[in-house]
């Protein structure tokens, strides 16, 4: 990937594009990128505390990545974040947290923002809702968080076809689409924070699920036997 050189961890304060970094930068103190054009896959390592952690992003168009890359350095010259525009929206590649408290604050802020995006989609449902599912998954490298709506009519169909007593309480039995926020940014924010990524993820799950419960349920038309079900899948 010749046009995207390493991004130094320390540089002059300011905002830079990809073209403003030279190929002579010391890669030992920088974030270096490897791009697979065939699969549009970007891999790189990020500093997390005293260690480095591998990152992988998929479906990354090379031209957009390089052309829209934005690198921000703070007043002390420390790398703060790296973003680009992919698919028409801002994509986070790296964020630096000052400490554990700062990481928690930023994760909480994002979790509420992400939950709000899902709530807005839930509120678009005009059918009577029998089930609202929250499903989530984490294996450190990959994370997913989404909602699934089960309408009263859909639940009746599930009940009639049910092969087990609690068939109505499994999201996979409903044909509704997944309602998502920004799972790509979710992964990056969790993996840039110190500690195990799945622990960071579970912290965000608690915030998002509670926020959705508090702000979405009152906005939908529910059955008398409505259930809000949060579950991890594998």
C-alpha positions in Angstrom: 0.0 0.0 0.0 2.4 2.6 -1.3 0.3 5.8 -0.7 -0.3 5.2 3.0 2.8 5.5 5.0 3.3 4.8 8.7 1.7 7.3 11.1 4.1 8.4 13.9 2.9 8.3 17.5 4.6 11.7 18.1 4.5 14.6 15.6 3.8 18.3 15.4 0.4 19.4 16.8 -2.2 19.7 14.1 -4.4 17.8 11.7 -2.8 15.9 8.7 -3.8 13.9 5.7 -2.1 10.7 4.5 -0.1 12.6 1.9 1.7 14.6 4.6 3.7 11.7 6.0 6.9 10.4 4.4 8.0 6.9 3.9 11.1 7.6 6.0 9.2 7.6 9.3 10.5 5.2 11.9 8.0 2.4 11.9 9.1 1.3 15.4 7.3 4.3 16.9 4.4 4.5 14.4 1.2 2.8 13.3 2.0 0.9 10.1 -0.7 -0.4 7.7 -1.0 -3.5 5.6 -3.7 -3.5 2.9 -5.0 -6.6 1.0 -6.4 -5.2 -2.2 -8.1 -8.5 -3.2 -10.2 -8.6 0.0 -10.2 -4.9 0.7 -8.8 -5.8 4.2 -6.8 -3.4 6.3 -4.6 -4.7 9.1 -2.5 -2.7 11.5 -1.2 -2.6 15.1 -2.1 0.0 17.7 -0.5 1.0 21.0 -2.5 0.1 24.0 -0.7 1.0 27.2 2.8 -0.6 26.9 1.7 -3.2 24.5 0.5 -3.4 20.8 -2.8 -4.8 19.7 -3.7 -6.0 16.2 -6.6 -4.5 14.3 -8.4 -5.7 11.2 -11.0 -3.8 9.1 -12.9 -5.3 6.2 -14.6 -3.9 3.1 -12.2 -0.9 3.0 -11.9 0.8 -0.4 -8.3 1.8 -0.9 -9.0 5.1 -2.6 -11.4 6.3 0.1 -9.1 5.2 2.9 -6.1 7.1 1.6 -7.9 10.2 0.2 -10.1 10.8 3.3 -7.6 9.9 6.0 -7.4 12.4 8.9 -4.8 12.2 11.6 -5.0 14.4 14.7 -2.2 15.3 17.1 -2.7 17.1 20.4 -0.8 20.2 21.7 1.9 18.0 23.1 2.4 16.2 19.7 0.8 13.0 20.9 -1.3 11.1 18.3 -5.0 11.5 19.4 -7.0 9.7 16.7 -7.1 8.5 13.1 -10.3 8.6 11.0 -11.3 8.2 7.4 -14.6 8.3 5.4 -15.9 4.9 4.3 -19.2 4.4 2.7 -20.1 8.0 3.3 -19.7 8.0 7.0 -16.7 8.7 9.4 -14.9 5.5 10.4 -12.6 5.4 13.4 -9.3 3.7 13.0 -7.6 4.6 16.3 -8.4 6.7 19.4 -6.0 7.4 22.2 -7.3 7.3 25.8 -5.5 9.4 28.4 -6.3 6.8 31.2 -8.9 4.3 32.3 -11.3 7.0 33.4 -11.1 8.8 30.1 -11.7 5.5 28.3 -14.8 4.8 30.4 -16.1 8.3 29.7 -15.6 7.9 25.9 -17.0 4.4 25.8 -20.1 5.5 27.8 -20.6 8.6 25.5 -20.4 6.4 22.4 -22.6 3.6 23.9 -25.4 6.1 24.5 -25.0 7.6 21.0 -25.0 4.1 19.5 -28.1 3.1 21.5 -29.9 6.3 20.4 -29.3 5.3 16.8 -30.9 1.9 17.4 -33.8 3.5 19.4 -34.6 5.8 16.5 -35.0 2.7 14.3 -37.1 0.9 16.8 -39.4 3.9 17.0 -40.1 3.6 13.3 -42.1 0.4 13.9 -45.8 1.0 13.7 -46.9 -2.6 14.3 -47.8 -4.0 17.7 -44.7 -5.4 19.3 -44.6 -8.6 21.2 -40.9 -9.0 21.7 -37.9 -6.7 21.5 -34.6 -8.6 21.5 -31.1 -7.4 22.1 -28.5 -9.7 20.8 -24.7 -9.3 21.3 -21.5 -11.2 20.7 -17.8 -10.8 21.4 -14.7 -12.9 20.7 -12.2 -10.1 21.3 -11.6 -9.5 17.5 -15.2 -9.3 16.5 -18.2 -7.7 18.2 -21.8 -7.3 17.3 -24.7 -5.6 19.0 -28.2 -5.3 17.5 -31.9 -5.2 18.2 -34.6 -7.4 16.6 -38.3 -6.6 16.7 -40.9 -9.4 16.9 -44.4 -8.2 16.1 -47.6 -9.7 17.4 -48.4 -11.2 14.1 -44.9 -12.7 13.7 -45.1 -14.1 17.2 -48.4 -15.8 16.4 -46.8 -17.5 13.4 -43.9 -18.6 15.6 -46.2 -19.9 18.2 -48.1 -22.0 15.6 -44.9 -23.4 14.2 -43.2 -23.7 17.6 -41.2 -26.9 18.2 -40.5 -26.0 21.9 -42.3 -24.2 24.6 -40.2 -21.0 24.5 -40.0 -20.7 20.7 -41.4 -17.2 20.9 -38.4 -16.0 23.0 -35.7 -16.6 20.4 -34.9 -13.8 18.0 -33.8 -16.2 15.3 -37.4 -17.4 14.9 -38.5 -13.9 13.7 -38.0 -12.7 10.1 -37.2 -9.1 11.1 -34.0 -7.4 10.1 -31.3 -6.5 12.6 -31.3 -2.9 13.8 -27.7 -1.8 14.3 -25.7 1.2 15.3 -22.0 1.5 14.3 -20.5 -1.9 15.1 -17.3 -1.0 13.3 -16.7 1.9 15.6 -17.7 -0.1 18.6 -15.0 -2.7 17.9 -12.3 0.0 17.5 -13.2 1.9 20.6 -13.3 -1.3 22.7 -9.9 -2.6 21.4 -8.2 0.8 21.8 -8.9 0.8 25.5 -6.7 -1.0 28.1 -8.0 -4.2 29.5 -9.6 -7.2 27.8 -11.7 -6.0 24.8 -14.6 -8.3 25.8 -14.7 -6.7 29.3 -14.9 -3.3 27.7 -17.6 -4.6 25.4 -19.7 -5.9 28.2 -19.5 -2.5 29.9 -20.8 -0.9 26.8 -23.5 -3.6 26.4 -24.9 -2.8 29.9 -25.1 0.9 29.1 -26.7 0.4 25.7 -29.2 -2.2 26.8 -30.3 -0.1 29.8 -30.6 3.1 27.6 -32.7 1.2 25.1 -35.0 -0.2 27.8 -35.5 3.3 29.3 -36.1 5.2 26.1 -37.5 2.8 23.5 -40.1 0.7 25.3 -42.3 3.6 26.1 -42.3 4.7 22.4 -43.7 1.5 20.9 -47.2 -0.1 20.9 -46.7 -3.4 23.0 -48.8 -6.5 23.6 -49.8 -7.3 27.2 -47.3 -10.2 27.2 -44.5 -8.1 25.7 -41.0 -9.1 26.7 -37.7 -7.3 26.4 -35.0 -9.9 26.1 -31.2 -9.3 26.1 -29.0 -12.3 25.3 -25.5 -13.1 24.2 -25.3 -15.4 21.2 -22.4 -17.6 19.9 
